[in-house]
Amino acid sequence: MLPQLVCLTKALNNLNIPFSQLDYDGNLIRVELPGQHYLFQKSYTPFNSESVGKICLDKEHTYHILKNVIEMPKTLGFLDFSVADSYPEYVRFKNLDEMVESIEQQLVYPMVIKKNSGALSKNVFLCNAKQELVLALETIFDKKSNSYDYVALAQTFIHTQEEYRAVFFNKKLVLAYERYTDQKNFKAGYWNLPGGCSKHITDPSLLKELQTFIEPIFQHIPAIMVGVDIIRDITGKLFLIELNSGARFNHFIQFNGENPVIQMYENIFQQLLGPVNTI
């Protein structure tokens, strides 16, 4: 059973909410509420629509929806030119040289290159020169790789002071933590970097700041439960980086224990039950 589902079942037991394990490994959980049941599958929750889940997975589409709503780093999407035979109407560049030239005309070094549908910092690159940019694109567009993506993103690099993950349910912040490392500026794969750890955020003023910053997005993307990645630059300004509809809590639990995640799930189900906590 995945760590977050262990926390889910403990929260359900604490609230006397019935549930059942539907698979051998405990990664498919059915939760019973009056007149309604919910299915939790691995890191995915039952609260978002399919379209919202897909938008959260598609960083380019997320950017197009929110770029005029909230501060985000400038993001450019580039389709793998090798799919031209199948999707000629979407291919804007005939080769890698044309793609690199377009990126360099619109962004300056350093810049971030990443796969569009990636997670856990796979194929995320900080590029300081053309050679690194070319290598990053070649890596993302490598069809022999399990991490292949047919869309690569080029993104303005934000000099990072702090990075946060904030989890929202029904537009309200239910869990937040800092992705901390001793390394400054670029923290992709923070858990593998020197001093990498998750720090539970309990400071009311910071929680309020994150809540206020993110609130506007829900008018444009109706996510019920979503993890939001936020960075603070060296001037103190906040930027939204991406959304995650299937947030995992492995690293958070490793450094902070289960209780904050158990309390998060208790909070969620108390909201679903309404003011009277009875079954």
Helices and strands as residue ranges (DSSP letters): H 3-14, E 19-21, E 28-33, E 36-41, H 50-57, H 59-66, E 75-79, G 81-83, H 96-106, E 111-115, E 124-127, H 130-140, E 151-156, E 160-169, E 172-180, G 190-192, E 197-200, H 204-214, G 215-219, E 225-233, E 238-244, H 250-256, H 259-273
